[in-house]
């Protein structure tokens, strides 16, 4: 138990959690702005920008999230503003778009897995072929 607490409080994990915390804060600010009366009319361009912000955030989480769970939940948070704004134009989604947001979180897991495996492959030493001249 004390090992888990030490790992949770370590500066390395806290430093990597900054990206997850930032993604949640960005999502909250965007969601707050979307709920303002100025966004009462739907625009496809705004929806596209919100989706691009979410995708870019998923890529950043792939690089900096401490584990898959944090990449998942950070991506879910970043997907919410785009899904919420699309409901302004298309009407309410089934179950309020919860399944859509949870599905958006899978993008974070995919990016996390891909980026972490590429990092591990890059750090793996490559075997060298030595020709002993005869």
Protein Blocks (a to p, Z undefined) as FASTA:
>chain_A
ZZmmmmmmpmklmmmmmmmmmmmmmmmmmmmmmmpmklmpccfklmmmmmmmmmmmmmmm
mmmpmbfklmmmmmmmmmmmmmmmmmmmnopaehhlmmmmmmmmmmmmmmmmmmmmmmmm
mmpccdddddddZZ
